[in-house]
């Protein structure tokens, strides 16, 4: 994963700001972020935070962390 991150950073440094490939990459990244946010939220406000809190609590309970 770090290699991919490095390659993307290198591409970003050499690509011109109006390069079509760069614009498509930025758009795809934004879409992925929005998709992930919606998946976490489950389509309603605050439910994402509740899901994360529930998952963390479950992990704490499973591992006996106080």
N, CA, C and O atoms as a Tripos MOL2 file, in Angstrom:
@<TRIPOS>MOLECULE
protein
  264   263    66     0     0
PROTEIN
NO_CHARGES

@<TRIPOS>ATOM
      1 N           0.8210   -1.1880    0.0000 N.3       1 UNK1
      2 CA          0.0000    0.0000    0.0000 C.3       1 UNK1
      3 C           0.8680    1.2560    0.0000 C.2       1 UNK1
      4 O           0.5370    2.2420   -0.6570 O.2       1 UNK1
      5 N           1.9830    1.2180    0.7400 N.am      2 UNK2
      6 CA          2.8440    2.4040    0.7870 C.3       2 UNK2
      7 C           3.4690    2.6730   -0.5770 C.2       2 UNK2
      8 O           3.7150    3.8250   -0.9360 O.2       2 UNK2
      9 N           3.7260    1.6060   -1.3370 N.am      3 UNK3
     10 CA          4.2800    1.7960   -2.6800 C.3       3 UNK3
     11 C           3.2610    2.5010   -3.5760 C.2       3 UNK3
     12 O           3.6190    3.3990   -4.3370 O.2       3 UNK3
     13 N           2.0010    2.0970   -3.4860 N.am      4 UNK4
     14 CA          0.9440    2.7480   -4.2640 C.3       4 UNK4
     15 C           0.8330    4.2200   -3.8850 C.2       4 UNK4
     16 O           0.7190    5.0880   -4.7500 O.2       4 UNK4
     17 N           0.8670    4.4880   -2.5860 N.am      5 UNK5
     18 CA          0.8020    5.8700   -2.1070 C.3       5 UNK5
     19 C           1.9610    6.6860   -2.6740 C.2       5 UNK5
     20 O           1.7760    7.8280   -3.0950 O.2       5 UNK5
     21 N           3.1550    6.0950   -2.6840 N.am      6 UNK6
     22 CA          4.3300    6.7760   -3.2230 C.3       6 UNK6
     23 C           4.2030    7.0510   -4.7110 C.2       6 UNK6
     24 O           4.5730    8.1260   -5.1820 O.2       6 UNK6
     25 N           3.6830    6.0830   -5.4480 N.am      7 UNK7
     26 CA          3.5000    6.2630   -6.8850 C.3       7 UNK7
     27 C           2.4710    7.3500   -7.1860 C.2       7 UNK7
     28 O           2.6520    8.1480   -8.1050 O.2       7 UNK7
     29 N           1.3980    7.3740   -6.4110 N.am      8 UNK8
     30 CA          0.3850    8.4140   -6.6040 C.3       8 UNK8
     31 C           0.9770    9.7840   -6.3010 C.2       8 UNK8
     32 O           0.7290   10.7470   -7.0250 O.2       8 UNK8
     33 N           1.7570    9.8660   -5.2320 N.am      9 UNK9
     34 CA          2.3910   11.1420   -4.8740 C.3       9 UNK9
     35 C           3.3570   11.5890   -5.9670 C.2       9 UNK9
     36 O           3.4050   12.7690   -6.3130 O.2       9 UNK9
     37 N           4.1250   10.6470   -6.5080 N.am     10 UNK10
     38 CA          5.0610   10.9610   -7.5890 C.3      10 UNK10
     39 C           4.2990   11.4460   -8.8250 C.2      10 UNK10
     40 O           4.6810   12.4440   -9.4350 O.2      10 UNK10
     41 N           3.2420   10.7570   -9.1910 N.am     11 UNK11
     42 CA          2.4210   11.1590  -10.3320 C.3      11 UNK11
     43 C           1.8580   12.5540  -10.1090 C.2      11 UNK11
     44 O           1.8550   13.3880  -11.0140 O.2      11 UNK11
     45 N           1.3820   12.7970   -8.8930 N.am     12 UNK12
     46 CA          0.8040   14.0980   -8.5640 C.3      12 UNK12
     47 C           1.8360   15.2150   -8.7100 C.2      12 UNK12
     48 O           1.5000   16.3180   -9.1400 O.2      12 UNK12
     49 N           3.0690   14.9360   -8.3610 N.am     13 UNK13
     50 CA          4.1240   15.9480   -8.4570 C.3      13 UNK13
     51 C           4.4970   16.2710   -9.8980 C.2      13 UNK13
     52 O           4.8370   17.4140  -10.2030 O.2      13 UNK13
     53 N           4.4400   15.2800  -10.7940 N.am     14 UNK14
     54 CA          4.8800   15.5210  -12.1710 C.3      14 UNK14
     55 C           3.7380   15.8810  -13.1190 C.2      14 UNK14
     56 O           3.9740   16.4550  -14.1820 O.2      14 UNK14
     57 N           2.5170   15.5520  -12.7440 N.am     15 UNK15
     58 CA          1.3760   15.8250  -13.6310 C.3      15 UNK15
     59 C           0.9860   17.2960  -13.5440 C.2      15 UNK15
     60 O           0.9730   17.8850  -12.4630 O.2      15 UNK15
     61 N           0.6760   17.8660  -14.6690 N.am     16 UNK16
     62 CA          0.2090   19.2510  -14.7230 C.3      16 UNK16
     63 C          -1.1650   19.3340  -14.0760 C.2      16 UNK16
     64 O          -1.9360   18.3770  -14.1330 O.2      16 UNK16
     65 N          -1.4770   20.4690  -13.4620 N.am     17 UNK17
     66 CA         -2.7440   20.6130  -12.7330 C.3      17 UNK17
     67 C          -3.9690   20.3620  -13.5940 C.2      17 UNK17
     68 O          -4.9980   19.9200  -13.0850 O.2      17 UNK17
     69 N          -3.8770   20.6340  -14.8780 N.am     18 UNK18
     70 CA         -5.0350   20.4360  -15.7520 C.3      18 UNK18
     71 C          -4.9720   19.1080  -16.5030 C.2      18 UNK18
     72 O          -5.7740   18.8660  -17.4050 O.2      18 UNK18
     73 N          -4.0320   18.2550  -16.1380 N.am     19 UNK19
     74 CA         -3.8990   16.9440  -16.7680 C.3      19 UNK19
     75 C          -5.1810   16.1430  -16.5330 C.2      19 UNK19
     76 O          -5.6470   16.0160  -15.4010 O.2      19 UNK19
     77 N          -5.7390   15.6120  -17.6080 N.am     20 UNK20
     78 CA         -7.0100   14.8860  -17.5250 C.3      20 UNK20
     79 C          -6.9120   13.6890  -16.5810 C.2      20 UNK20
     80 O          -7.8510   13.4120  -15.8340 O.2      20 UNK20
     81 N          -5.7850   12.9780  -16.6080 N.am     21 UNK21
     82 CA         -5.6080   11.8160  -15.7250 C.3      21 UNK21
     83 C          -5.6240   12.2350  -14.2600 C.2      21 UNK21
     84 O          -6.2040   11.5560  -13.4130 O.2      21 UNK21
     85 N          -4.9800   13.3590  -13.9770 N.am     22 UNK22
     86 CA         -4.9490   13.8500  -12.5990 C.3      22 UNK22
     87 C          -6.3490   14.2470  -12.1430 C.2      22 UNK22
     88 O          -6.7520   13.9340  -11.0230 O.2      22 UNK22
     89 N          -7.0830   14.9260  -13.0000 N.am     23 UNK23
     90 CA         -8.4420   15.3340  -12.6540 C.3      23 UNK23
     91 C          -9.3390   14.1220  -12.4090 C.2      23 UNK23
     92 O         -10.1560   14.1280  -11.4880 O.2      23 UNK23
     93 N          -9.1860   13.0820  -13.2340 N.am     24 UNK24
     94 CA         -9.9710   11.8600  -13.0500 C.3      24 UNK24
     95 C          -9.6040   11.1750  -11.7390 C.2      24 UNK24
     96 O         -10.4770   10.6720  -11.0320 O.2      24 UNK24
     97 N          -8.3120   11.1560  -11.4150 N.am     25 UNK25
     98 CA         -7.8600   10.5480  -10.1680 C.3      25 UNK25
     99 C          -8.4500   11.2850   -8.9680 C.2      25 UNK25
    100 O          -8.9330   10.6540   -8.0270 O.2      25 UNK25
    101 N          -8.4120   12.6110   -8.9980 N.am     26 UNK26
    102 CA         -8.9770   13.4040   -7.9070 C.3      26 UNK26
    103 C         -10.4770   13.1660   -7.7710 C.2      26 UNK26
    104 O         -10.9950   13.0480   -6.6600 O.2      26 UNK26
    105 N         -11.1690   13.0960   -8.9000 N.am     27 UNK27
    106 CA        -12.6110   12.8570   -8.8730 C.3      27 UNK27
    107 C         -12.9130   11.4740   -8.2900 C.2      27 UNK27
    108 O         -13.8330   11.3240   -7.4860 O.2      27 UNK27
    109 N         -12.1430   10.4760   -8.6950 N.am     28 UNK28
    110 CA        -12.3560    9.1240   -8.1890 C.3      28 UNK28
    111 C         -12.0960    9.0580   -6.6820 C.2      28 UNK28
    112 O         -12.8150    8.3780   -5.9510 O.2      28 UNK28
    113 N         -11.0760    9.7620   -6.2330 N.am     29 UNK29
    114 CA        -10.7750    9.7840   -4.8060 C.3      29 UNK29
    115 C         -11.9170   10.4280   -4.0210 C.2      29 UNK29
    116 O         -12.3050    9.9300   -2.9650 O.2      29 UNK29
    117 N         -12.4530   11.5340   -4.5380 N.am     30 UNK30
    118 CA        -13.5820   12.1960   -3.8670 C.3      30 UNK30
    119 C         -14.8020   11.2780   -3.8110 C.2      30 UNK30
    120 O         -15.4790   11.1970   -2.7860 O.2      30 UNK30
    121 N         -15.0770   10.5900   -4.9160 N.am     31 UNK31
    122 CA        -16.2220    9.6770   -4.9490 C.3      31 UNK31
    123 C         -16.0480    8.5390   -3.9500 C.2      31 UNK31
    124 O         -17.0030    8.1500   -3.2770 O.2      31 UNK31
    125 N         -14.8350    8.0050   -3.8520 N.am     32 UNK32
    126 CA        -14.5750    6.9300   -2.8970 C.3      32 UNK32
    127 C         -14.7490    7.4050   -1.4610 C.2      32 UNK32
    128 O         -15.2660    6.6670   -0.6210 O.2      32 UNK32
    129 N         -14.3260    8.6210   -1.1760 N.am     33 UNK33
    130 CA        -14.4880    9.1720    0.1670 C.3      33 UNK33
    131 C         -15.9670    9.3270    0.4960 C.2      33 UNK33
    132 O         -16.4070    8.9590    1.5850 O.2      33 UNK33
    133 N         -16.7310    9.8710   -0.4430 N.am     34 UNK34
    134 CA        -18.1690   10.0430   -0.2200 C.3      34 UNK34
    135 C         -18.8690    8.6970   -0.0480 C.2      34 UNK34
    136 O         -19.7400    8.5500    0.8110 O.2      34 UNK34
    137 N         -18.4900    7.7240   -0.8590 N.am     35 UNK35
    138 CA        -19.0900    6.3950   -0.7710 C.3      35 UNK35
    139 C         -18.8060    5.7730    0.5920 C.2      35 UNK35
    140 O         -19.6900    5.1700    1.2000 O.2      35 UNK35
    141 N         -17.5830    5.9180    1.0670 N.am     36 UNK36
    142 CA        -17.2080    5.3800    2.3690 C.3      36 UNK36
    143 C         -17.9680    6.0760    3.4880 C.2      36 UNK36
    144 O         -18.4370    5.4240    4.4210 O.2      36 UNK36
    145 N         -18.0920    7.3940    3.4000 N.am     37 UNK37
    146 CA        -18.8430    8.1390    4.4150 C.3      37 UNK37
    147 C         -20.2910    7.6770    4.4660 C.2      37 UNK37
    148 O         -20.8490    7.4960    5.5480 O.2      37 UNK37
    149 N         -20.9030    7.4840    3.3000 N.am     38 UNK38
    150 CA        -22.2980    7.0390    3.2600 C.3      38 UNK38
    151 C         -22.4400    5.6300    3.8190 C.2      38 UNK38
    152 O         -23.4170    5.3240    4.5010 O.2      38 UNK38
    153 N         -21.4680    4.7750    3.5300 N.am     39 UNK39
    154 CA        -21.5190    3.4100    4.0450 C.3      39 UNK39
    155 C         -21.4070    3.4030    5.5650 C.2      39 UNK39
    156 O         -22.0760    2.6190    6.2380 O.2      39 UNK39
    157 N         -20.5670    4.2720    6.0980 N.am     40 UNK40
    158 CA        -20.4090    4.3560    7.5470 C.3      40 UNK40
    159 C         -21.6670    4.9250    8.1800 C.2      40 UNK40
    160 O         -22.1440    4.4150    9.1940 O.2      40 UNK40
    161 N         -22.2000    5.9780    7.5860 N.am     41 UNK41
    162 CA        -23.3860    6.6310    8.1400 C.3      41 UNK41
    163 C         -24.6390    5.7840    7.9960 C.2      41 UNK41
    164 O         -25.5770    5.9370    8.7790 O.2      41 UNK41
    165 N         -24.6720    4.9160    7.0360 N.am     42 UNK42
    166 CA        -25.8620    4.1120    6.8160 C.3      42 UNK42
    167 C         -27.0360    4.9370    6.3260 C.2      42 UNK42
    168 O         -28.1890    4.5170    6.4250 O.2      42 UNK42
    169 N         -26.7340    6.1220    5.7910 N.am     43 UNK43
    170 CA        -27.7750    6.9620    5.2300 C.3      43 UNK43
    171 C         -28.4750    7.8770    6.2110 C.2      43 UNK43
    172 O         -29.3430    8.6530    5.8120 O.2      43 UNK43
    173 N         -28.1160    7.8050    7.5030 N.am     44 UNK44
    174 CA        -28.7600    8.7010    8.4610 C.3      44 UNK44
    175 C         -27.7160    9.3750    9.3390 C.2      44 UNK44
    176 O         -26.6360    8.8320    9.5720 O.2      44 UNK44
    177 N         -28.0500   10.5500    9.8150 N.am     45 UNK45
    178 CA        -27.1410   11.3380   10.6460 C.3      45 UNK45
    179 C         -26.8570   10.6300   11.9640 C.2      45 UNK45
    180 O         -27.7690   10.1230   12.6180 O.2      45 UNK45
    181 N         -25.5940   10.6010   12.3420 N.am     46 UNK46
    182 CA        -25.2190   10.0960   13.6470 C.3      46 UNK46
    183 C         -25.1090    8.5890   13.7460 C.2      46 UNK46
    184 O         -24.4540    8.0920   14.6620 O.2      46 UNK46
    185 N         -25.7150    7.8510   12.8520 N.am     47 UNK47
    186 CA        -25.6680    6.3980   12.9630 C.3      47 UNK47
    187 C         -24.2630    5.8680   12.7250 C.2      47 UNK47
    188 O         -23.9020    4.8210   13.2630 O.2      47 UNK47
    189 N         -23.4680    6.5670   11.9320 N.am     48 UNK48
    190 CA        -22.0870    6.1540   11.6860 C.3      48 UNK48
    191 C         -21.2660    6.2020   12.9560 C.2      48 UNK48
    192 O         -20.4880    5.2910   13.2390 O.2      48 UNK48
    193 N         -21.4420    7.2640   13.7170 N.am     49 UNK49
    194 CA        -20.7330    7.3810   14.9890 C.3      49 UNK49
    195 C         -21.1770    6.2830   15.9430 C.2      49 UNK49
    196 O         -20.3570    5.7230   16.6710 O.2      49 UNK49
    197 N         -22.4550    5.9750   15.9440 N.am     50 UNK50
    198 CA        -22.9600    4.9130   16.8070 C.3      50 UNK50
    199 C         -22.3850    3.5610   16.4130 C.2      50 UNK50
    200 O         -22.0370    2.7570   17.2770 O.2      50 UNK50
    201 N         -22.2830    3.3080   15.1170 N.am     51 UNK51
    202 CA        -21.7210    2.0460   14.6500 C.3      51 UNK51
    203 C         -20.2590    1.9290   15.0500 C.2      51 UNK51
    204 O         -19.8170    0.8720   15.5020 O.2      51 UNK51
    205 N         -19.5120    3.0070   14.8850 N.am     52 UNK52
    206 CA        -18.0970    2.9910   15.2510 C.3      52 UNK52
    207 C         -17.9510    2.7800   16.7510 C.2      52 UNK52
    208 O         -17.1160    1.9890   17.1890 O.2      52 UNK52
    209 N         -18.7580    3.4830   17.5390 N.am     53 UNK53
    210 CA        -18.7060    3.3310   18.9950 C.3      53 UNK53
    211 C         -19.0420    1.8980   19.3990 C.2      53 UNK53
    212 O         -18.4120    1.3420   20.2990 O.2      53 UNK53
    213 N         -20.0250    1.3050   18.7420 N.am     54 UNK54
    214 CA        -20.4030   -0.0780   19.0390 C.3      54 UNK54
    215 C         -19.2810   -1.0450   18.7000 C.2      54 UNK54
    216 O         -18.9980   -1.9750   19.4560 O.2      54 UNK54
    217 N         -18.6470   -0.8180   17.5600 N.am     55 UNK55
    218 CA        -17.5420   -1.6840   17.1550 C.3      55 UNK55
    219 C         -16.3760   -1.5720   18.1360 C.2      55 UNK55
    220 O         -15.7770   -2.5800   18.5080 O.2      55 UNK55
    221 N         -16.0550   -0.3470   18.5540 N.am     56 UNK56
    222 CA        -14.9730   -0.1520   19.5120 C.3      56 UNK56
    223 C         -15.3050   -0.8030   20.8500 C.2      56 UNK56
    224 O         -14.4460   -1.4330   21.4660 O.2      56 UNK56
    225 N         -16.5380   -0.6550   21.2970 N.am     57 UNK57
    226 CA        -16.9480   -1.2640   22.5580 C.3      57 UNK57
    227 C         -16.8570   -2.7830   22.4780 C.2      57 UNK57
    228 O         -16.4380   -3.4310   23.4360 O.2      57 UNK57
    229 N         -17.2430   -3.3460   21.3540 N.am     58 UNK58
    230 CA        -17.1630   -4.7940   21.1680 C.3      58 UNK58
    231 C         -15.7150   -5.2580   21.2330 C.2      58 UNK58
    232 O         -15.4140   -6.2850   21.8410 O.2      58 UNK58
    233 N         -14.8150   -4.4980   20.6040 N.am     59 UNK59
    234 CA        -13.3970   -4.8460   20.6370 C.3      59 UNK59
    235 C         -12.8560   -4.7810   22.0580 C.2      59 UNK59
    236 O         -12.0830   -5.6470   22.4700 O.2      59 UNK59
    237 N         -13.2570   -3.7620   22.8060 N.am     60 UNK60
    238 CA        -12.8150   -3.6240   24.1940 C.3      60 UNK60
    239 C         -13.3010   -4.8100   25.0080 C.2      60 UNK60
    240 O         -12.5360   -5.3880   25.7810 O.2      60 UNK60
    241 N         -14.5580   -5.1760   24.8420 N.am     61 UNK61
    242 CA        -15.1220   -6.2980   25.5900 C.3      61 UNK61
    243 C         -14.4480   -7.6150   25.2330 C.2      61 UNK61
    244 O         -14.2010   -8.4380   26.1140 O.2      61 UNK61
    245 N         -14.1500   -7.8230   23.9690 N.am     62 UNK62
    246 CA        -13.5320   -9.0700   23.5280 C.3      62 UNK62
    247 C         -12.1130   -9.2280   24.0580 C.2      62 UNK62
    248 O         -11.6700  -10.3390   24.3480 O.2      62 UNK62
    249 N         -11.4100   -8.1160   24.1800 N.am     63 UNK63
    250 CA        -10.0040   -8.1840   24.5680 C.3      63 UNK63
    251 C          -9.7780   -7.8380   26.0350 C.2      63 UNK63
    252 O          -8.6360   -7.8040   26.4920 O.2      63 UNK63
    253 N         -10.8370   -7.5850   26.7640 N.am     64 UNK64
    254 CA        -10.7250   -7.2980   28.1830 C.3      64 UNK64
    255 C          -9.9640   -6.0270   28.4990 C.2      64 UNK64
    256 O          -9.3190   -5.9290   29.5430 O.2      64 UNK64
    257 N         -10.0340   -5.0620   27.6140 N.am     65 UNK65
    258 CA         -9.3400   -3.7930   27.8140 C.3      65 UNK65
    259 C         -10.2110   -2.8950   28.6790 C.2      65 UNK65
    260 O         -11.4250   -2.8120   28.4890 O.2      65 UNK65
    261 N          -9.5740   -2.2260   29.6290 N.am     66 UNK66
    262 CA        -10.3430   -1.3210   30.4970 C.3      66 UNK66
    263 C         -10.0710    0.1050   30.1690 C.2      66 UNK66
    264 O         -10.6310    1.0020   30.7990 O.2      66 UNK66
@<TRIPOS>BOND
     1     1     2 1
     2     2     3 1
     3     3     4 2
     4     3     5 am
     5     5     6 1
     6     6     7 1
     7     7     8 2
     8     7     9 am
     9     9    10 1
    10    10    11 1
    11    11    12 2
    12    11    13 am
    13    13    14 1
    14    14    15 1
    15    15    16 2
    16    15    17 am
    17    17    18 1
    18    18    19 1
    19    19    20 2
    20    19    21 am
    21    21    22 1
    22    22    23 1
    23    23    24 2
    24    23    25 am
    25    25    26 1
    26    26    27 1
    27    27    28 2
    28    27    29 am
    29    29    30 1
    30    30    31 1
    31    31    32 2
    32    31    33 am
    33    33    34 1
    34    34    35 1
    35    35    36 2
    36    35    37 am
    37    37    38 1
    38    38    39 1
    39    39    40 2
    40    39    41 am
    41    41    42 1
    42    42    43 1
    43    43    44 2
    44    43    45 am
    45    45    46 1
    46    46    47 1
    47    47    48 2
    48    47    49 am
    49    49    50 1
    50    50    51 1
    51    51    52 2
    52    51    53 am
    53    53    54 1
    54    54    55 1
    55    55    56 2
    56    55    57 am
    57    57    58 1
    58    58    59 1
    59    59    60 2
    60    59    61 am
    61    61    62 1
    62    62    63 1
    63    63    64 2
    64    63    65 am
    65    65    66 1
    66    66    67 1
    67    67    68 2
    68    67    69 am
    69    69    70 1
    70    70    71 1
    71    71    72 2
    72    71    73 am
    73    73    74 1
    74    74    75 1
    75    75    76 2
    76    75    77 am
    77    77    78 1
    78    78    79 1
    79    79    80 2
    80    79    81 am
    81    81    82 1
    82    82    83 1
    83    83    84 2
    84    83    85 am
    85    85    86 1
    86    86    87 1
    87    87    88 2
    88    87    89 am
    89    89    90 1
    90    90    91 1
    91    91    92 2
    92    91    93 am
    93    93    94 1
    94    94    95 1
    95    95    96 2
    96    95    97 am
    97    97    98 1
    98    98    99 1
    99    99   100 2
   100    99   101 am
   101   101   102 1
   102   102   103 1
   103   103   104 2
   104   103   105 am
   105   105   106 1
   106   106   107 1
   107   107   108 2
   108   107   109 am
   109   109   110 1
   110   110   111 1
   111   111   112 2
   112   111   113 am
   113   113   114 1
   114   114   115 1
   115   115   116 2
   116   115   117 am
   117   117   118 1
   118   118   119 1
   119   119   120 2
   120   119   121 am
   121   121   122 1
   122   122   123 1
   123   123   124 2
   124   123   125 am
   125   125   126 1
   126   126   127 1
   127   127   128 2
   128   127   129 am
   129   129   130 1
   130   130   131 1
   131   131   132 2
   132   131   133 am
   133   133   134 1
   134   134   135 1
   135   135   136 2
   136   135   137 am
   137   137   138 1
   138   138   139 1
   139   139   140 2
   140   139   141 am
   141   141   142 1
   142   142   143 1
   143   143   144 2
   144   143   145 am
   145   145   146 1
   146   146   147 1
   147   147   148 2
   148   147   149 am
   149   149   150 1
   150   150   151 1
   151   151   152 2
   152   151   153 am
   153   153   154 1
   154   154   155 1
   155   155   156 2
   156   155   157 am
   157   157   158 1
   158   158   159 1
   159   159   160 2
   160   159   161 am
   161   161   162 1
   162   162   163 1
   163   163   164 2
   164   163   165 am
   165   165   166 1
   166   166   167 1
   167   167   168 2
   168   167   169 am
   169   169   170 1
   170   170   171 1
   171   171   172 2
   172   171   173 am
   173   173   174 1
   174   174   175 1
   175   175   176 2
   176   175   177 am
   177   177   178 1
   178   178   179 1
   179   179   180 2
   180   179   181 am
   181   181   182 1
   182   182   183 1
   183   183   184 2
   184   183   185 am
   185   185   186 1
   186   186   187 1
   187   187   188 2
   188   187   189 am
   189   189   190 1
   190   190   191 1
   191   191   192 2
   192   191   193 am
   193   193   194 1
   194   194   195 1
   195   195   196 2
   196   195   197 am
   197   197   198 1
   198   198   199 1
   199   199   200 2
   200   199   201 am
   201   201   202 1
   202   202   203 1
   203   203   204 2
   204   203   205 am
   205   205   206 1
   206   206   207 1
   207   207   208 2
   208   207   209 am
   209   209   210 1
   210   210   211 1
   211   211   212 2
   212   211   213 am
   213   213   214 1
   214   214   215 1
   215   215   216 2
   216   215   217 am
   217   217   218 1
   218   218   219 1
   219   219   220 2
   220   219   221 am
   221   221   222 1
   222   222   223 1
   223   223   224 2
   224   223   225 am
   225   225   226 1
   226   226   227 1
   227   227   228 2
   228   227   229 am
   229   229   230 1
   230   230   231 1
   231   231   232 2
   232   231   233 am
   233   233   234 1
   234   234   235 1
   235   235   236 2
   236   235   237 am
   237   237   238 1
   238   238   239 1
   239   239   240 2
   240   239   241 am
   241   241   242 1
   242   242   243 1
   243   243   244 2
   244   243   245 am
   245   245   246 1
   246   246   247 1
   247   247   248 2
   248   247   249 am
   249   249   250 1
   250   250   251 1
   251   251   252 2
   252   251   253 am
   253   253   254 1
   254   254   255 1
   255   255   256 2
   256   255   257 am
   257   257   258 1
   258   258   259 1
   259   259   260 2
   260   259   261 am
   261   261   262 1
   262   262   263 1
   263   263   264 2
@<TRIPOS>SUBSTRUCTURE
     1 UNK1         2 RESIDUE 1 A UNK
     2 UNK2         6 RESIDUE 1 A UNK
     3 UNK3        10 RESIDUE 1 A UNK
     4 UNK4        14 RESIDUE 1 A UNK
     5 UNK5        18 RESIDUE 1 A UNK
     6 UNK6        22 RESIDUE 1 A UNK
     7 UNK7        26 RESIDUE 1 A UNK
     8 UNK8        30 RESIDUE 1 A UNK
     9 UNK9        34 RESIDUE 1 A UNK
    10 UNK10       38 RESIDUE 1 A UNK
    11 UNK11       42 RESIDUE 1 A UNK
    12 UNK12       46 RESIDUE 1 A UNK
    13 UNK13       50 RESIDUE 1 A UNK
    14 UNK14       54 RESIDUE 1 A UNK
    15 UNK15       58 RESIDUE 1 A UNK
    16 UNK16       62 RESIDUE 1 A UNK
    17 UNK17       66 RESIDUE 1 A UNK
    18 UNK18       70 RESIDUE 1 A UNK
    19 UNK19       74 RESIDUE 1 A UNK
    20 UNK20       78 RESIDUE 1 A UNK
    21 UNK21       82 RESIDUE 1 A UNK
    22 UNK22       86 RESIDUE 1 A UNK
    23 UNK23       90 RESIDUE 1 A UNK
    24 UNK24       94 RESIDUE 1 A UNK
    25 UNK25       98 RESIDUE 1 A UNK
    26 UNK26      102 RESIDUE 1 A UNK
    27 UNK27      106 RESIDUE 1 A UNK
    28 UNK28      110 RESIDUE 1 A UNK
    29 UNK29      114 RESIDUE 1 A UNK
    30 UNK30      118 RESIDUE 1 A UNK
    31 UNK31      122 RESIDUE 1 A UNK
    32 UNK32      126 RESIDUE 1 A UNK
    33 UNK33      130 RESIDUE 1 A UNK
    34 UNK34      134 RESIDUE 1 A UNK
    35 UNK35      138 RESIDUE 1 A UNK
    36 UNK36      142 RESIDUE 1 A UNK
    37 UNK37      146 RESIDUE 1 A UNK
    38 UNK38      150 RESIDUE 1 A UNK
    39 UNK39      154 RESIDUE 1 A UNK
    40 UNK40      158 RESIDUE 1 A UNK
    41 UNK41      162 RESIDUE 1 A UNK
    42 UNK42      166 RESIDUE 1 A UNK
    43 UNK43      170 RESIDUE 1 A UNK
    44 UNK44      174 RESIDUE 1 A UNK
    45 UNK45      178 RESIDUE 1 A UNK
    46 UNK46      182 RESIDUE 1 A UNK
    47 UNK47      186 RESIDUE 1 A UNK
    48 UNK48      190 RESIDUE 1 A UNK
    49 UNK49      194 RESIDUE 1 A UNK
    50 UNK50      198 RESIDUE 1 A UNK
    51 UNK51      202 RESIDUE 1 A UNK
    52 UNK52      206 RESIDUE 1 A UNK
    53 UNK53      210 RESIDUE 1 A UNK
    54 UNK54      214 RESIDUE 1 A UNK
    55 UNK55      218 RESIDUE 1 A UNK
    56 UNK56      222 RESIDUE 1 A UNK
    57 UNK57      226 RESIDUE 1 A UNK
    58 UNK58      230 RESIDUE 1 A UNK
    59 UNK59      234 RESIDUE 1 A UNK
    60 UNK60      238 RESIDUE 1 A UNK
    61 UNK61      242 RESIDUE 1 A UNK
    62 UNK62      246 RESIDUE 1 A UNK
    63 UNK63      250 RESIDUE 1 A UNK
    64 UNK64      254 RESIDUE 1 A UNK
    65 UNK65      258 RESIDUE 1 A UNK
    66 UNK66      262 RESIDUE 1 A UNK
